[in-house]
Amino acid sequence: MTGRRALLKGGAAFATLALAPGLTLLAQARPAGVAASAAVRWGLLIDAGKCADDCQACIAACADENGLDGRGWPATDAQWIRKVSVTDSATGASFSLPLMCQHCANPPCVDVCPTGASFRRADGIVLVDKHICIGCRYCMLACPYKARSFVHEPVRGQKSHAPRGMGTVESCTFCVHRVDRGDTPACVEACAKTHQAMVFGDLNDPQSEISRQLKARAGSKIRADLGLDPGVVYRGI
């Protein structure tokens, strides 16, 4: 295993990346000089009962914010956030909900990454450092939510705050660049203008809106039995 890990690390130098000139592959994770703190645990509450089946506002906002819409070029097939349909086999009742990286407290994508490219910030946001991602895709196999995508197409129209690189893996970042400046993720902002099905905030702060809502009415975590402790909580599933 040690030899395999060393080989994969060495291979990082030969990974093929397609970057815009001067683009840094690891997005600014926090304001300069200010470290992410474990005192905060960023989380997202999604009410499936308020999420309309035909609404794509969160997906469109994510694509626009993170440069996934192609900007005049063919759009990427990356799935930072996607709508999935769920059917109760007992009753036949069905509904849809948005699914993205669950930003687990114990992320399996981080555990299997041979180079350390997949990592979890102290505040709970799971990211990928594309400087050292070698595209092995172990993290994609390890993720039970199928929340990660491999960049196999030429990358154009990138945004400096959401870097992408051909030959690397990517996923939802909770719009970390927005969070670090005090804003909410783009999907949450878009949803607030439509169905108000999303609430983002600090799960460690009992006075935050997300904590107060969860105290008033508990939610559920997808595959809670795995013990990953996702930062994304759902209602109505």
HELIX and SHEET records of a PDB file:
HELIX    1   1 THR A    2  GLY A   11  1                                  10    
HELIX    2   2 ALA A   12  PHE A   14  5                                   3    
HELIX    3   3 ALA A   48  LYS A   50  5                                   3    
HELIX    4   4 ALA A   57  ASN A   66  1                                  10    
HELIX    5   5 PRO A  108  VAL A  112  1                                   5    
HELIX    6   6 TYR A  138  ALA A  142  1                                   5    
HELIX    7   7 VAL A  176  VAL A  179  1                                   4    
HELIX    8   8 ALA A  186  ALA A  192  1                                   7    
HELIX    9   9 GLU A  209  ALA A  216  1                                   8    
HELIX   10  10 ALA A  224  LEU A  226  5                                   3    
SHEET    1   A 3 MET A 198  ASP A 202  0                                        
SHEET    2   A 3 TRP A  42  ASP A  47 -1                                        
SHEET    3   A 3 VAL A 232  ARG A 235  1                                        
SHEET    1   B 2 ILE A  81  THR A  87  0                                        
SHEET    2   B 2 SER A  94  MET A 100 -1                                        
SHEET    1   C 2 SER A 118  ARG A 120  0                                        
SHEET    2   C 2 VAL A 126  VAL A 128 -1                                        
SHEET    1   D 2 SER A 149  PHE A 150  0                                        
SHEET    2   D 2 VAL A 169  GLU A 170 -1                                        
END                                                                             
